[in-house]
């Protein structure tokens, strides 16, 4: 039980279009009782769906015999009964399992694919805007884009070590990978063309990568074995700034949406057991100076994943201690400019 979340993650299902939900979450399909959902995945072969407002578990999805290592979730369509949420997990055997859920957590469908990687799937992301495709990062040094079939749509060739993380731009046109060879890479989604290589002076392993959930993917964040989170310009591949310095490796990184209240910020999860928040000044839509804030010991041991809600109001994190935590962001905690 102590390792229940060792390979787990947390993901927040973005709200559907304004016509079918309120600002604070996902409609349950009845036209009332809006839900804000948090999903957590664990090496105990389960994905759990939670109502953030009440803390109640709505659903437990199981993949018998699978050691789940990563998960992604996103709202895709709205049917007469409410929003539909796609969930995909990757396991130690290199398999993908996918569900479609209603906004209240009810299961619509479940499909387990055959082996997609020759080793553990270390990360998975759904590709916007339709979220029908997903991209995977593997311990077999491979990254790939998958449709709804068994064969990859595109392969991302050129990694020189284990691929630890993958992220998709909000418009789905670009992917980013983080690799144990110390480099981040930017790719064109539709054909796997390498666009830029992101390389810092530390040259130590990159554990995680993330785009902001809105905009056109102009910036991407990485977290590394050197304890830093860095912001990069995706048009040039150039490093813009270092926003966080932990005492140990950064395993998770997330960027807040640009239209959230207050300054855009970066959240990080670290091997040192801390979750940090660093704000970044907005200067004509770009990242400027930064201010560290909110270092809180959420967990007893390493924190491996962090996400920010689409409205920028809370941070969720997953840890090796078998728990997922939720922290509501207060802009009053941000120091003055």
C-alpha positions in Angstrom: 0.0 0.0 0.0 2.9 2.3 0.6 3.7 2.3 -3.1 0.1 2.6 -4.2 0.9 6.0 -5.9 4.5 5.2 -6.8 3.6 5.2 -10.5 0.5 7.2 -10.2 -0.6 10.6 -11.4 -3.3 13.1 -11.2 -5.3 14.7 -14.0 -8.1 17.2 -14.0 -10.8 16.9 -16.6 -11.2 20.3 -18.2 -14.7 21.7 -18.2 -16.8 21.5 -21.4 -17.9 24.6 -23.3 -19.7 27.3 -21.3 -23.0 26.3 -22.8 -23.1 23.0 -20.9 -21.4 23.8 -17.6 -20.6 26.4 -15.0 -17.2 27.9 -14.4 -16.3 25.7 -11.5 -16.5 22.4 -13.1 -18.3 19.8 -15.2 -22.1 19.4 -15.3 -23.3 16.1 -14.0 -25.7 15.7 -16.9 -28.8 16.6 -15.0 -28.5 20.3 -15.5 -27.7 20.8 -11.8 -25.1 20.0 -9.2 -22.0 21.0 -11.3 -19.0 18.8 -10.7 -15.3 19.6 -10.7 -13.6 16.2 -11.3 -10.1 15.1 -10.2 -8.7 11.8 -11.5 -5.9 9.8 -9.8 -4.2 6.7 -11.1 -2.1 4.2 -9.1 0.1 1.1 -9.4 -2.7 -0.7 -7.6 -4.4 -1.1 -11.1 -7.0 1.6 -10.5 -8.1 5.0 -11.7 -10.3 6.9 -9.3 -12.7 9.7 -10.2 -13.3 12.3 -7.4 -15.7 15.1 -6.9 -13.4 17.9 -5.9 -16.2 19.9 -4.1 -17.1 17.1 -1.8 -14.1 14.8 -1.8 -16.3 11.9 -2.7 -15.1 9.1 -4.9 -17.5 8.8 -7.9 -15.9 5.9 -9.8 -13.1 3.3 -9.6 -11.8 2.1 -12.9 -9.8 -1.1 -12.8 -7.3 -2.7 -15.2 -6.8 -6.2 -13.6 -3.2 -7.2 -13.3 -1.9 -3.9 -14.7 0.7 -1.8 -12.9 -0.5 1.6 -14.1 2.3 4.1 -14.5 0.7 7.2 -16.1 -2.6 8.7 -17.0 -4.2 11.5 -19.1 -7.8 12.8 -19.1 -9.7 15.4 -21.0 -13.3 16.4 -21.8 -14.0 15.8 -25.5 -17.7 16.1 -26.5 -21.0 16.9 -25.1 -23.9 14.5 -25.8 -27.6 14.8 -24.7 -26.6 13.5 -21.3 -23.7 15.9 -20.7 -19.9 16.0 -21.3 -17.9 12.9 -22.3 -14.4 12.5 -20.7 -11.7 10.4 -22.3 -9.2 8.7 -20.0 -6.1 6.8 -21.1 -3.5 5.0 -18.9 -0.2 3.4 -19.7 1.3 0.5 -17.7 4.5 -1.3 -17.1 3.8 -3.8 -19.8 3.7 -1.1 -22.5 -0.1 -1.3 -22.9 -2.7 1.5 -23.3 -6.2 1.3 -21.7 -8.8 3.8 -22.7 -12.2 4.7 -21.2 -15.0 7.1 -22.1 -16.9 8.5 -19.1 -19.9 10.7 -18.6 -19.4 13.9 -16.6 -20.7 12.1 -13.4 -18.1 9.3 -13.8 -20.4 6.6 -15.3 -18.5 4.4 -17.8 -19.5 4.5 -21.4 -16.8 2.3 -22.9 -13.4 0.6 -22.1 -10.8 -0.6 -24.6 -7.4 -2.2 -23.7 -4.9 -2.1 -26.5 -2.2 -4.6 -27.3 1.4 -3.8 -26.4 2.4 -0.4 -27.8 5.9 -0.1 -26.4 8.6 -2.7 -25.7 8.8 -1.5 -22.1 7.0 0.7 -19.6 4.9 3.6 -20.9 6.3 6.4 -18.7 3.9 9.2 -19.8 0.9 9.7 -21.9 -1.0 12.8 -23.1 -4.2 13.3 -25.1 -3.7 15.4 -28.2 -6.1 18.4 -28.5 -8.4 19.6 -29.7 -10.5 16.4 -30.3 -8.4 14.3 -27.8 -8.9 11.2 -30.0 -5.2 10.7 -30.4 -2.7 10.3 -27.7 1.1 10.5 -27.5 3.3 8.2 -25.3 6.8 8.3 -23.9 8.5 5.0 -23.2 11.3 3.3 -21.4 12.3 1.7 -24.7 13.7 5.1 -25.8 10.7 5.7 -28.1 7.8 8.2 -28.3 4.8 7.9 -30.6 1.5 9.3 -31.5 -1.5 6.8 -31.5 -5.0 7.0 -33.0 -7.8 4.7 -32.1 -6.1 1.7 -33.9 -3.2 -0.5 -33.0 -0.6 1.1 -35.2 1.2 4.4 -34.4 0.2 7.5 -36.4 3.7 8.9 -36.1 7.0 7.9 -34.4 9.2 10.6 -32.7 12.7 9.3 -33.6 15.9 10.7 -32.2 16.0 10.2 -28.5 19.3 9.0 -27.0 17.9 7.6 -23.8 14.7 6.8 -21.9 11.9 9.2 -22.8 10.5 10.3 -19.5 7.6 12.7 -20.4 5.5 14.0 -23.3 3.2 17.0 -23.6 0.9 18.4 -26.3 0.4 22.0 -27.3 -3.2 23.4 -26.8 -3.8 23.4 -30.5 -2.4 19.9 -30.9 0.0 20.9 -33.6 3.2 20.4 -31.5 4.5 17.8 -29.0 7.3 18.1 -26.5 9.3 15.3 -25.0 11.7 15.2 -22.0 14.5 12.7 -22.1 17.0 11.2 -19.7 19.7 12.3 -22.2 19.2 15.8 -20.7 17.4 17.2 -23.8 13.9 18.4 -24.5 12.6 18.1 -28.0 9.8 19.8 -29.9 8.0 17.8 -32.7 5.3 18.4 -35.3 2.5 16.1 -34.3 1.1 15.0 -37.7 4.4 13.6 -39.1 6.8 13.4 -36.2 9.3 16.0 -37.6 11.8 17.3 -35.1 11.5 21.1 -34.8 13.9 22.1 -32.0 16.1 20.6 -29.3 16.0 22.2 -25.9 19.3 21.9 -24.1 20.3 23.6 -20.8 23.8 24.1 -19.5 23.3 21.4 -16.8 22.9 18.6 -19.3 21.2 16.5 -16.6 18.1 14.4 -17.2 14.8 16.1 -17.9 12.0 14.4 -16.0 9.0 16.3 -17.2 7.6 18.8 -19.7 4.3 20.8 -20.0 2.6 23.4 -22.2 0.2 25.9 -20.8 -3.4 24.6 -21.3 -4.4 27.6 -23.4 -3.0 29.8 -26.2 -1.0 28.5 -29.2 1.9 26.8 -27.4 4.4 29.7 -27.5 6.1 28.5 -24.3 6.8 25.1 -22.7 8.2 24.3 -19.3 10.6 21.5 -18.3 11.7 20.1 -15.0 15.0 18.4 -14.5 17.4 16.3 -12.4 19.2 19.6 -11.5 16.2 20.7 -9.4 15.2 23.5 -11.8 12.1 24.3 -13.9 12.8 26.2 -17.0 10.7 28.1 -19.6 11.5 27.8 -23.3 10.4 29.6 -26.4 8.9 27.0 -28.8 9.4 29.2 -31.9 13.2 29.3 -31.4 14.0 26.6 -28.9 15.7 29.1 -26.7 15.6 29.1 -22.9 13.7 32.1 -21.5 14.3 31.8 -17.8 14.7 29.5 -14.8 11.7 29.8 -12.5 12.2 27.2 -9.7 15.2 25.8 -7.9 14.5 22.7 -5.7 17.0 20.9 -3.5 16.4 17.7 -5.6 15.0 16.6 -8.9 11.8 18.1 -10.3 9.6 15.2 -11.4 6.5 17.2 -12.3 5.8 20.6 -13.8 2.6 22.5 -14.9 1.8 25.9 -16.3 -1.4 27.8 -15.3 -3.8 29.1 -17.9 -3.1 32.6 -19.1 -6.7 33.8 -18.3 -6.7 32.7 -14.7 -7.0 35.3 -12.0 -3.7 36.9 -11.1 -0.2 36.3 -12.6 0.5 33.2 -14.6 2.4 30.7 -12.5 4.4 27.5 -12.7 3.8 24.6 -10.2 6.5 21.9 -9.6 6.6 18.6 -7.8 10.0 17.4 -6.5 11.9 14.5 -5.1 12.5 16.6 -2.0 8.8 16.2 -1.1 7.8 19.8 -1.8 5.3 21.3 -4.2 6.4 24.8 -5.2 4.6 27.6 -7.0 6.5 30.3 -8.9 4.7 33.2 -10.5 5.8 34.9 -13.7 5.0 38.5 -14.6 3.1 38.9 -17.8 4.5 41.4 -20.3 2.4 41.6 -23.4 1.5 38.0 -23.1 5.1 36.7 -22.5 7.0 35.5 -19.5 9.0 38.1 -17.7 10.4 38.2 -14.1 9.5 35.5 -11.6 8.8 35.3 -7.9 9.0 32.1 -5.7 6.1 31.4 -3.4 4.2 28.7 -1.6 6.6 26.0 -0.8 4.5 23.5 1.2 5.3 20.0 2.5 2.3 18.3 1.1 3.7 14.7 1.3 6.0 12.5 3.4 8.1 11.5 0.4 8.8 12.4 -3.2 6.1 14.1 -5.2 5.9 12.7 -8.8 3.2 14.6 -10.6 1.5 18.0 -10.4 -1.4 19.6 -12.4 -3.2 22.9 -12.3 -7.0 23.1 -12.8 -8.1 24.8 -16.0 -9.4 27.8 -14.0 -6.0 28.2 -12.2 -7.7 28.0 -8.8 -6.1 24.8 -7.4 -3.0 22.6 -7.7 -3.2 18.8 -7.4 -0.2 16.5 -6.7 0.5 12.8 -6.5 3.2 11.2 -4.3 5.0 8.0 -3.6 3.3 8.0 -0.2 0.2 6.7 -1.8 -1.8 9.9 -1.7 -3.0 12.7 -4.0 -3.3 16.2 -2.5 -5.3 19.2 -3.5 -4.2 22.8 -2.7 -6.4 25.8 -3.5 -4.3 28.7 -4.8 -4.7 32.0 -3.1 -3.5 35.0 -5.1 -3.1 36.9 -1.9 -0.1 34.7 -1.1 1.8 36.1 -4.1 4.3 38.8 -3.1 3.8 42.2 -4.6 5.6 43.2 -7.8 
